[in-house]
Amino acid sequence: MSAFDDPFDPYVRLGACACGRHRDQAEHQAAASALENVGAVDPLRSAETSAERTDVDALHRRVIQSAVMRAIFPRDQERRNFLRAVGRTNAMAAISSVLPLGAIEAFAAEKTGTIEKRELKVGFIAITCASPLIIAEPLGFYAREGLQVSMVKTAGWALIRDKVINREYDASHMLAPMPIAMSIGVGSAPIPTNVMTIQNINGQALTLALKHKENRNPANWKGFKFAVPFEFSIHNLLLRYYLAEAGLDPDRDVQIRVVPPAEMVANLRAGNLDGFLGPDPINQRAVFDEVGFIHLLSREIWDGHPCCSFGIPSDFITQNPNTFAALYRSILKSAAMARDPKNRPIMAEVLSPANYLNQPKAVLEQVLIGRFADGLGNVRNVPERVDYDPFPWYSMAVWIMTQLKRWGYLKGDVRYREIAEKVYLLTDARKTMAQLGMNPPKENYRKFSVMGREFDPAKPDAYLEGFPIKKVAA
């Protein structure tokens, strides 16, 4: 079946000819020749002259519909049996109840201007935070915008940063603090980098080795060895915050080391770590492998915290404005799909293979759906365990900078507002989301609470001064 054929036609077969009514294209051509010999018209050729065949938007809709139907019905016979049994109208209604076809098709945004660079390389780490970036490829969101995106699985965050700096990647999955650090030259040579979207909120956890089941009070964790995926990560900042609230100095009372997500479970199993604050599905995999338990979800520290972002060098935007706009639409459409809980089972199916997350579907479903075993004998139901709200609030960036300064990564006076509004592309996100009918927030900043302590983004220095445990560099 061509990607442009009707996937709701029970007589169209995957892998068949262009019209779907013959075993292969050769048989189709023979039938067409026979029709021509008797003066008849090839029905496919006639259809191709119709408005639907010449309408580009209709073709784009067909590509999206075909991708969805292939994902739902891997065996084509099941798709055809289903369509014959319930009919086209009922089938579309049933599928739309699980996956919003109409919404996805409505996301087809008009493209203006010529795409400057069609072939892009985008890096990602194999964690569920990257879901919108990843599923945009198999579900056709990049192709719909005229882009050919190669998703490149990468081993760790330092490598992601270096490949972006060296222009080996055009854009990349990044931790939310990374573009801030990269832009101001903390941890690397400065390279102006922007946050297009927040990839996910929540979706992390503090996981401990099974031997600590009876030691749940963090005040008793002196001497523990913890892992985080990167220094400039929300994981590092949240772990430090949590420990300090329990009276521990994270620089003196415990060890915090950087371990790539793919190596966290193995290190926990080997006894090299007492725990880690890491991304999913790594936490759930530790439970699945019976080497750890989930002490708490990151949303229990800060509900709505950003984790990962979609980062892009600032000069790429100025050099390729139309490509940038197309990429923006692709990612926001994918994020809208990922936000809908009804789509999470299909996401788990799409993300499971080795070229993406390489995790059991059962592990991914527990993370994405929010019904999961915690390793303590409980099955918890937390639908908000992860969300894919893409809006890059300036206040998120300001909070991140207060904590980077708190622990000595940023020195001297910090121009919080200036840096936040330069790095986080809130205005672009709002404009593009509005064009796609996604109803973005009207505010730029908002207050929120982290472990019961209110953060006012208008008063970052006062907030920072309120912490008794800190390591503020001069």
SEDRENMI-645192 format. One line per 5 residues: number of its first residue (from 1); their letters; for each residue x, y, z of C-alpha. Coordinates in nm, 4 decimals, always signed. Last residue first. Layout:
# SEDRENMI-645192
NUM = A = X Y Z ~ ...
***
This chain:
# SEDRENMI-645192
474 = AAVKK = +3.1961 +3.4724 +4.5484 ~ +3.0595 +3.1253 +4.5012 ~ +2.7362 +3.0335 +4.6777 ~ +2.7591 +2.6938 +4.8438 ~ +2.4243 +2.6475 +5.0094
469 = IPFGE = +2.2552 +2.5160 +5.3210 ~ +2.0537 +2.7771 +5.5143 ~ +1.8360 +2.8577 +5.2107 ~ +1.6472 +3.1875 +5.2301 ~ +1.9183 +3.3842 +5.0517
464 = LYADP = +1.8327 +3.2072 +4.7271 ~ +1.4696 +3.3146 +4.7410 ~ +1.5717 +3.6743 +4.8138 ~ +1.8055 +3.6586 +4.5138 ~ +1.5339 +3.5204 +4.2849
459 = KAPDF = +1.2674 +3.7814 +4.3665 ~ +1.0567 +3.8295 +4.0511 ~ +1.0599 +3.4547 +3.9889 ~ +0.8648 +3.4031 +4.3149 ~ +0.9317 +3.0523 +4.4423
454 = ERGMV = +0.7145 +2.9253 +4.7249 ~ +0.8677 +2.6675 +4.9611 ~ +0.6428 +2.3655 +5.0201 ~ +0.8796 +2.1129 +4.8668 ~ +0.9160 +2.3330 +4.5576
449 = SFKRY = +0.6185 +2.5657 +4.5072 ~ +0.5274 +2.7712 +4.2020 ~ +0.5028 +3.1333 +4.0924 ~ +0.4499 +3.2207 +3.7286 ~ +0.6340 +3.4005 +3.4528
444 = NEKPP = +0.5566 +3.4662 +3.0884 ~ +0.1770 +3.4784 +3.1150 ~ -0.0678 +3.4193 +2.8292 ~ -0.0491 +3.0409 +2.8502 ~ -0.0625 +2.8521 +2.5179
439 = NMGLQ = -0.3959 +2.7501 +2.3639 ~ -0.2814 +2.4634 +2.1326 ~ -0.4619 +2.5751 +1.8167 ~ -0.1615 +2.5177 +1.5905 ~ -0.1134 +2.8882 +1.5212
434 = AMTKR = -0.1407 +2.9510 +1.8967 ~ +0.1338 +2.6953 +1.9617 ~ +0.3554 +2.8674 +1.7057 ~ +0.3134 +3.2102 +1.8634 ~ +0.3504 +3.0844 +2.2213
429 = ADTLL = +0.6634 +2.8868 +2.1367 ~ +0.8194 +3.1808 +1.9569 ~ +0.7514 +3.4086 +2.2543 ~ +0.8802 +3.1528 +2.5057 ~ +1.2106 +3.0971 +2.3289
424 = YVKEA = +1.4120 +3.0247 +2.6445 ~ +1.7728 +3.1438 +2.6064 ~ +1.7400 +3.5220 +2.5784 ~ +1.4431 +3.5634 +2.8095 ~ +1.6035 +3.3495 +3.0783
419 = IERYR = +1.9401 +3.5221 +3.0433 ~ +1.7961 +3.8722 +3.0789 ~ +1.5654 +3.7767 +3.3650 ~ +1.8330 +3.6091 +3.5732 ~ +2.1201 +3.8528 +3.5216
414 = VDGKL = +2.3386 +3.6687 +3.7717 ~ +2.5789 +3.8598 +3.9944 ~ +2.8902 +3.6655 +4.0891 ~ +2.9515 +3.3009 +4.0090 ~ +2.7314 +3.0311 +3.8589
409 = YGWRK = +2.8141 +2.6657 +3.9295 ~ +2.8538 +2.7356 +4.3004 ~ +2.5735 +2.5264 +4.4462 ~ +2.3302 +2.8109 +4.5117 ~ +2.4230 +2.9751 +4.1814
404 = LQTMI = +2.3107 +2.6724 +3.9812 ~ +2.0073 +2.6591 +4.2087 ~ +1.9056 +3.0183 +4.1426 ~ +1.9762 +2.9608 +3.7724 ~ +1.7323 +2.6704 +3.7523
399 = WVAMS = +1.4657 +2.8810 +3.9227 ~ +1.5131 +3.1580 +3.6632 ~ +1.4915 +2.9116 +3.3741 ~ +1.1637 +2.7673 +3.5021 ~ +1.0294 +3.1202 +3.5516
394 = YWPFP = +1.0877 +3.1933 +3.1829 ~ +0.8276 +2.9274 +3.1061 ~ +0.9145 +2.7036 +2.8116 ~ +0.5720 +2.5592 +2.7104 ~ +0.6089 +2.2013 +2.5843
389 = DYDVR = +0.3727 +2.0216 +2.8276 ~ +0.4703 +1.6578 +2.7828 ~ +0.3542 +1.4976 +3.1054 ~ +0.5029 +1.2307 +3.3297 ~ +0.3895 +1.0725 +3.6576
384 = EPVNR = +0.0618 +1.2609 +3.6230 ~ -0.1390 +0.9391 +3.5818 ~ -0.0159 +0.8259 +3.9261 ~ -0.1601 +0.4827 +4.0127 ~ +0.0717 +0.2903 +4.2417
379 = VNGLG = +0.1112 -0.0850 +4.2628 ~ +0.2787 -0.1645 +4.5923 ~ +0.5178 -0.4399 +4.6959 ~ +0.8057 -0.2055 +4.7680 ~ +0.9493 -0.2148 +4.4163
374 = DAFRG = +0.7244 +0.0718 +4.3053 ~ +0.5047 -0.1248 +4.0651 ~ +0.3371 +0.1042 +3.8140 ~ +0.0178 +0.2625 +3.6874 ~ +0.1301 +0.5944 +3.5405
369 = ILVQE = +0.0359 +0.5394 +3.1764 ~ +0.3735 +0.6520 +3.0421 ~ +0.5941 +0.4976 +3.3096 ~ +0.4091 +0.1688 +3.3510 ~ +0.3644 +0.1450 +2.9741
364 = LVAKP = +0.7382 +0.1878 +2.9198 ~ +0.8272 -0.1029 +3.1487 ~ +0.5670 -0.3328 +2.9906 ~ +0.6945 -0.2419 +2.6419 ~ +1.0328 -0.3778 +2.7351
359 = QNLYN = +1.3110 -0.1248 +2.6711 ~ +1.5322 -0.0507 +2.3729 ~ +1.4584 +0.3238 +2.3865 ~ +1.4777 +0.4034 +2.0128 ~ +1.6694 +0.1867 +1.7665
354 = APSLV = +1.6187 -0.1114 +1.9980 ~ +1.2398 -0.1035 +1.9758 ~ +1.0132 +0.0138 +2.2656 ~ +0.9337 +0.3713 +2.1614 ~ +0.6577 +0.2946 +1.9084
349 = EAMIP = +0.4771 +0.0425 +2.1280 ~ +0.5034 +0.2635 +2.4362 ~ +0.3711 +0.5544 +2.2311 ~ +0.0742 +0.3452 +2.1207 ~ -0.0109 +0.2739 +2.4851
344 = RNKPD = +0.0347 +0.6485 +2.5699 ~ -0.2044 +0.7848 +2.3094 ~ -0.5145 +0.7915 +2.5275 ~ -0.3216 +0.9908 +2.7873 ~ -0.3062 +1.2904 +2.5495
339 = RAMAA = +0.0146 +1.4832 +2.6123 ~ +0.2126 +1.2823 +2.3562 ~ -0.0120 +1.3989 +2.0713 ~ +0.0325 +1.7632 +2.1634 ~ +0.4075 +1.7067 +2.1970
334 = SKLIS = +0.4192 +1.5636 +1.8447 ~ +0.2425 +1.8663 +1.7040 ~ +0.4797 +2.0919 +1.8972 ~ +0.7834 +1.9081 +1.7656 ~ +0.6810 +1.9233 +1.4010
329 = RYLAA = +0.5702 +2.2865 +1.4175 ~ +0.9022 +2.3930 +1.5655 ~ +1.0974 +2.1947 +1.3051 ~ +0.9080 +2.3732 +1.0288 ~ +0.9778 +2.7123 +1.1878
324 = FTNPN = +1.3483 +2.6336 +1.2276 ~ +1.3690 +2.5128 +0.8678 ~ +1.2105 +2.8411 +0.7626 ~ +1.4521 +3.0487 +0.9707 ~ +1.7682 +2.8661 +0.8619
319 = QTIFD = +2.0675 +3.0987 +0.9143 ~ +1.9137 +3.2945 +1.2018 ~ +1.7814 +2.9824 +1.3730 ~ +2.1019 +2.7847 +1.3221 ~ +2.2906 +3.0770 +1.4760
314 = SPIGF = +2.1065 +3.0292 +1.8044 ~ +2.2155 +2.6672 +1.8396 ~ +1.9157 +2.4413 +1.9109 ~ +1.7837 +2.2768 +2.2241 ~ +1.4715 +2.0692 +2.2749
309 = SCCPH = +1.4236 +2.0451 +2.6488 ~ +1.4437 +1.7916 +2.9257 ~ +1.3344 +1.7975 +3.2862 ~ +1.0955 +2.0778 +3.3628 ~ +0.9265 +2.0770 +3.7031
304 = GDWIE = +0.5489 +2.0499 +3.7114 ~ +0.5180 +1.9103 +4.0632 ~ +0.8392 +1.9912 +4.2463 ~ +0.9685 +1.7460 +4.5067 ~ +0.6815 +1.4963 +4.4869
299 = RSLLH = +0.6920 +1.5484 +4.1082 ~ +1.0343 +1.3841 +4.1181 ~ +0.8750 +1.0542 +4.2111 ~ +0.9758 +0.9051 +4.5435 ~ +1.1665 +0.6117 +4.6908
294 = IFGVE = +1.1222 +0.4006 +4.3788 ~ +1.2754 +0.0603 +4.4489 ~ +1.5925 -0.1095 +4.3311 ~ +1.7586 -0.4253 +4.1993 ~ +1.4511 -0.6259 +4.1025
289 = DFVAR = +1.5109 -0.6005 +3.7268 ~ +1.1644 -0.4485 +3.6759 ~ +1.2218 -0.2150 +3.9728 ~ +1.5511 -0.0914 +3.8253 ~ +1.3760 -0.0702 +3.4857
284 = QNIPD = +1.1138 +0.1575 +3.6408 ~ +1.3820 +0.4004 +3.7490 ~ +1.5564 +0.3845 +3.4106 ~ +1.2333 +0.4494 +3.2180 ~ +1.2532 +0.7218 +3.3257
279 = PGLFG = +1.5156 +0.9731 +3.4199 ~ +1.7438 +0.9577 +3.7186 ~ +1.7888 +1.0506 +4.0797 ~ +2.0186 +0.7716 +4.1785 ~ +2.0686 +0.5322 +4.4639
274 = DLNGA = +2.3140 +0.3574 +4.6940 ~ +2.5606 +0.3252 +4.4100 ~ +2.8570 +0.1020 +4.3270 ~ +2.6714 -0.2005 +4.4607 ~ +2.6925 -0.3914 +4.1331
269 = RLNAV = +2.3147 -0.3818 +4.0854 ~ +2.3058 -0.0049 +4.1357 ~ +2.5899 +0.0341 +3.8871 ~ +2.4063 -0.1824 +3.6321 ~ +2.0867 +0.0176 +3.6835
264 = MEAPP = +2.2635 +0.3498 +3.6279 ~ +2.4612 +0.2598 +3.3160 ~ +2.2062 +0.3550 +3.0468 ~ +2.1340 +0.6800 +3.2307 ~ +2.4962 +0.7978 +3.1999
259 = VVRIQ = +2.6606 +0.8310 +3.5450 ~ +2.7713 +1.1635 +3.6967 ~ +2.8665 +1.1412 +4.0631 ~ +2.7125 +1.2717 +4.3827 ~ +2.8860 +1.1682 +4.7042
254 = VDRDP = +2.7156 +1.2409 +5.0360 ~ +2.7692 +1.4540 +5.3476 ~ +3.0049 +1.7175 +5.2133 ~ +2.8856 +1.8505 +4.8766 ~ +2.5219 +1.7475 +4.9230
249 = DLGAE = +2.5082 +1.9134 +5.2649 ~ +2.2418 +1.7179 +5.4509 ~ +1.9687 +1.8812 +5.6617 ~ +1.6682 +1.7017 +5.5100 ~ +1.5881 +2.0091 +5.2986
244 = ALYYR = +1.9500 +1.9912 +5.1799 ~ +1.8986 +1.6357 +5.0545 ~ +1.5900 +1.7292 +4.8543 ~ +1.7475 +2.0410 +4.7011 ~ +2.0647 +1.8530 +4.6060
239 = LLLNH = +1.8582 +1.5792 +4.4424 ~ +1.6454 +1.8377 +4.2605 ~ +1.9480 +2.0264 +4.1268 ~ +2.1337 +1.7154 +4.0134 ~ +1.8234 +1.5733 +3.8467
234 = ISFEF = +1.7412 +1.9077 +3.6823 ~ +2.0658 +1.8579 +3.4956 ~ +2.3821 +2.0596 +3.4478 ~ +2.6026 +1.8164 +3.6417 ~ +2.4859 +1.5253 +3.4276
229 = PVAFK = +2.2950 +1.1945 +3.4587 ~ +2.2775 +1.1912 +3.8391 ~ +2.4264 +0.9231 +4.0628 ~ +2.4278 +0.8880 +4.4391 ~ +2.6758 +0.7433 +4.6884
224 = FGKWN = +2.5539 +0.7521 +5.0459 ~ +2.7915 +0.8634 +5.3234 ~ +2.5233 +1.0420 +5.5220 ~ +2.1834 +0.8989 +5.4322 ~ +2.0134 +0.9102 +5.7709
219 = APNRN = +1.8518 +1.2519 +5.7194 ~ +1.7103 +1.1071 +5.3988 ~ +1.4637 +0.8959 +5.6022 ~ +1.3720 +0.5865 +5.3977 ~ +1.6122 +0.3393 +5.5545
214 = EKHKL = +1.4099 +0.0183 +5.5797 ~ +1.4082 -0.0438 +5.2063 ~ +1.7760 +0.0546 +5.1859 ~ +1.9081 -0.2871 +5.0819 ~ +1.6830 -0.2681 +4.7754
209 = ALTLA = +1.9010 +0.0018 +4.6204 ~ +1.7347 +0.3426 +4.5966 ~ +1.5511 +0.5234 +4.3168 ~ +1.4727 +0.8944 +4.3193 ~ +1.2381 +0.9536 +4.0291
204 = QGNIN = +1.1915 +1.1353 +3.6978 ~ +0.8864 +1.1968 +3.4739 ~ +0.7944 +1.5487 +3.5869 ~ +0.7592 +1.7892 +3.2925 ~ +0.8602 +1.6933 +2.9419
199 = QITMV = +1.0256 +1.8160 +2.6242 ~ +1.0340 +2.1835 +2.7200 ~ +1.0356 +2.3606 +2.3891 ~ +1.2600 +2.5712 +2.1659 ~ +1.5328 +2.6176 +2.4255
194 = NTPIP = +1.8088 +2.8246 +2.2714 ~ +2.1858 +2.8003 +2.2489 ~ +2.4513 +3.0713 +2.2288 ~ +2.7825 +2.8825 +2.2435 ~ +3.0175 +2.9521 +2.5325
189 = ASGVG = +3.3128 +2.7133 +2.5712 ~ +3.2183 +2.4427 +2.8143 ~ +3.1199 +2.3782 +3.1761 ~ +2.9642 +2.7229 +3.2183 ~ +2.9983 +2.9270 +2.8991
184 = ISMAI = +2.6949 +3.1554 +2.9264 ~ +2.5022 +2.9955 +2.6416 ~ +2.6149 +2.6413 +2.7225 ~ +2.5051 +2.6645 +3.0861 ~ +2.1634 +2.8022 +2.9895
179 = PMPAL = +2.1259 +2.5516 +2.7049 ~ +2.2081 +2.2692 +2.9499 ~ +1.9672 +2.3575 +3.2331 ~ +1.6636 +2.1918 +3.0623 ~ +1.8491 +1.8703 +2.9746
174 = MHSAD = +1.8968 +1.8421 +2.6034 ~ +1.7366 +1.6616 +2.3060 ~ +1.9212 +1.7982 +2.0105 ~ +1.9593 +2.0359 +1.7213 ~ +2.1705 +2.0500 +1.4054
169 = YERNI = +2.4016 +1.7808 +1.5370 ~ +2.7642 +1.7445 +1.4236 ~ +2.7962 +2.1204 +1.4621 ~ +3.1006 +2.0888 +1.6919 ~ +2.9114 +2.2624 +1.9749
164 = VKDRI = +2.6101 +2.0372 +1.9174 ~ +2.8326 +1.7293 +1.9162 ~ +3.0031 +1.8458 +2.2347 ~ +2.6752 +1.8999 +2.4195 ~ +2.5354 +1.5606 +2.3198
159 = LAWGA = +2.8657 +1.3962 +2.4180 ~ +2.8488 +1.5593 +2.7603 ~ +2.4898 +1.4378 +2.7855 ~ +2.5567 +1.0709 +2.7303 ~ +2.5524 +0.7752 +2.4922
154 = TKVMS = +2.3746 +0.9207 +2.1882 ~ +2.0919 +0.7830 +1.9742 ~ +2.0806 +0.9779 +1.6484 ~ +1.7397 +1.0686 +1.5052 ~ +1.7845 +1.1462 +1.1367
149 = VQLGE = +1.5324 +1.4078 +1.0282 ~ +1.4193 +1.4540 +0.6698 ~ +1.2033 +1.7646 +0.6798 ~ +0.9182 +1.8733 +0.4521 ~ +0.6799 +1.9670 +0.7325
144 = RAYFG = +0.4759 +1.6477 +0.7008 ~ +0.8028 +1.4534 +0.6931 ~ +0.8875 +1.5766 +1.0423 ~ +0.5442 +1.4851 +1.1800 ~ +0.5443 +1.1466 +1.0059
139 = LPEAI = +0.4437 +0.9134 +1.2886 ~ +0.7738 +0.7250 +1.2710 ~ +0.9799 +1.0466 +1.3106 ~ +0.7694 +1.2596 +1.5443 ~ +0.7699 +0.9637 +1.7841
134 = ILPSA = +1.1310 +1.0352 +1.8773 ~ +1.1253 +1.4082 +1.9432 ~ +0.8008 +1.3866 +2.1414 ~ +0.9320 +1.0880 +2.3429 ~ +1.2685 +1.2351 +2.4446
129 = CTIAI = +1.1803 +1.2434 +2.8154 ~ +1.1096 +0.8700 +2.7847 ~ +1.4824 +0.7959 +2.7845 ~ +1.7260 +0.6830 +2.5139 ~ +1.9299 +1.0038 +2.4878
124 = FGVKL = +1.8713 +1.2071 +2.1738 ~ +2.0606 +1.3772 +1.8940 ~ +1.9016 +1.5433 +1.5920 ~ +2.0619 +1.5345 +1.2487 ~ +1.8807 +1.7313 +0.9817
119 = ERKEI = +1.8201 +1.6910 +0.6085 ~ +1.5857 +1.9603 +0.4776 ~ +1.8020 +2.2687 +0.5146 ~ +1.6817 +2.6020 +0.3763 ~ +1.3131 +2.5113 +0.3657
114 = TGTKE = +1.1549 +2.7604 +0.1286 ~ +0.9045 +3.0084 +0.2611 ~ +0.5689 +2.9572 +0.4236 ~ +0.4305 +2.6265 +0.5346 ~ +0.0657 +2.6032 +0.6341
109 = AAFAE = +0.0062 +2.3957 +0.9396 ~ -0.1244 +2.0424 +0.9423 ~ -0.2264 +2.0285 +1.3079 ~ -0.5824 +1.9722 +1.1982 ~ -0.4790 +1.6262 +1.0778
104 = IAGLP = -0.3530 +1.5406 +1.4249 ~ -0.6675 +1.6764 +1.5862 ~ -0.8919 +1.4825 +1.3506 ~ -0.6958 +1.1657 +1.4050 ~ -0.7237 +1.1948 +1.7824
99 = LVSSI = -0.5984 +0.8480 +1.8865 ~ -0.8018 +0.6195 +2.1090 ~ -1.1495 +0.7619 +2.0494 ~ -1.0327 +0.8565 +1.7004 ~ -0.9804 +0.4885 +1.6195
94 = AAMAN = -1.3385 +0.4064 +1.7133 ~ -1.4837 +0.6996 +1.5178 ~ -1.2722 +0.6180 +1.2118 ~ -1.3796 +0.2557 +1.2296 ~ -1.7455 +0.3471 +1.2708
89 = TRGVA = -1.7328 +0.5592 +0.9558 ~ -1.5344 +0.3053 +0.7496 ~ -1.7365 -0.0041 +0.8294 ~ -1.7518 -0.2157 +1.1447 ~ -1.6745 -0.5701 +1.0304
84 = RLFNR = -1.5093 -0.4998 +0.6967 ~ -1.2846 -0.2384 +0.8589 ~ -1.1803 -0.4720 +1.1397 ~ -1.1091 -0.7589 +0.9008 ~ -0.8978 -0.5262 +0.6853
79 = REQDR = -0.6931 -0.4015 +0.9808 ~ -0.6489 -0.7536 +1.1192 ~ -0.5285 -0.8769 +0.7807 ~ -0.2710 -0.5966 +0.7791 ~ -0.0841 -0.7325 +1.0784
74 = PFIAR = +0.0830 -0.4365 +1.2563 ~ -0.2667 -0.2919 +1.3157 ~ -0.2486 +0.0047 +1.5540 ~ +0.0921 +0.1306 +1.4346 ~ +0.0070 +0.0699 +1.0673
69 = MVASQ = -0.3204 +0.2540 +1.1163 ~ -0.1444 +0.5551 +1.2688 ~ +0.1166 +0.5743 +0.9927 ~ -0.1544 +0.5430 +0.7265 ~ -0.3618 +0.8218 +0.8803
64 = IVRRH = -0.0606 +1.0549 +0.8958 ~ +0.0373 +0.9841 +0.5341 ~ -0.3256 +1.0207 +0.4259 ~ -0.3509 +1.3624 +0.5875 ~ -0.0427 +1.4730 +0.3950
59 = LADVD = -0.1989 +1.3520 +0.0727 ~ -0.5155 +1.5448 +0.1481 ~ -0.3069 +1.8564 +0.2165 ~ -0.1356 +1.8181 -0.1203 ~ -0.4608 +1.8047 -0.3163
54 = TREAS = -0.3908 +1.6445 -0.6505 ~ -0.5101 +1.2982 -0.5550 ~ -0.8113 +1.4343 -0.3662 ~ -0.9125 +1.6611 -0.6523 ~ -0.9383 +1.3645 -0.8838
49 = TEASR = -0.6903 +1.2927 -1.1589 ~ -0.5238 +1.0227 -0.9505 ~ -0.8595 +0.8508 -0.9156 ~ -0.8806 +0.8024 -1.2903 ~ -0.5312 +0.6564 -1.2951
44 = LPDVA = -0.6312 +0.4238 -1.0113 ~ -0.9504 +0.3192 -1.1900 ~ -0.7598 +0.2331 -1.5093 ~ -0.9966 +0.3416 -1.7835 ~ -1.1423 +0.1085 -2.0463
39 = GVNEL = -1.0684 +0.1217 -2.4177 ~ -1.0356 -0.2537 -2.4624 ~ -0.6582 -0.2447 -2.4888 ~ -0.6400 +0.0134 -2.2085 ~ -0.8118 -0.2251 -1.9685
34 = ASAAA = -0.5643 -0.4997 -2.0527 ~ -0.2760 -0.2630 -1.9946 ~ -0.4170 -0.1684 -1.6518 ~ -0.4502 -0.5338 -1.5570 ~ -0.0891 -0.6010 -1.6531
29 = QHEAQ = +0.0252 -0.2924 -1.4617 ~ -0.1611 -0.4054 -1.1488 ~ -0.0131 -0.7551 -1.1715 ~ +0.3341 -0.6007 -1.1883 ~ +0.2537 -0.3723 -0.8922
24 = DRHRG = +0.1793 -0.6653 -0.6607 ~ -0.1030 -0.8879 -0.5387 ~ -0.3692 -0.6666 -0.6915 ~ -0.6442 -0.4467 -0.5477 ~ -0.4364 -0.2088 -0.3354
19 = CACAG = -0.4305 +0.0663 -0.5990 ~ -0.0546 +0.1081 -0.5821 ~ +0.0085 -0.2631 -0.5617 ~ +0.0151 -0.4683 -0.2447 ~ +0.2500 -0.4360 +0.0490
14 = LRVYP = -0.0299 -0.3312 +0.2794 ~ -0.3613 -0.4180 +0.1205 ~ -0.6384 -0.1844 +0.0090 ~ -0.9720 -0.3648 -0.0029 ~ -1.0672 -0.2704 +0.3548
9 = DFPDD = -1.0386 +0.1013 +0.2659 ~ -0.9672 +0.2966 +0.5845 ~ -0.5959 +0.3165 +0.5030 ~ -0.6800 +0.5186 +0.1892 ~ -0.3740 +0.5317 -0.0329
4 = FASM = -0.1059 +0.8031 -0.0054 ~ +0.1399 +0.5958 +0.2003 ~ +0.1262 +0.3482 -0.0854 ~ +0.0000 +0.0000 +0.0000
***
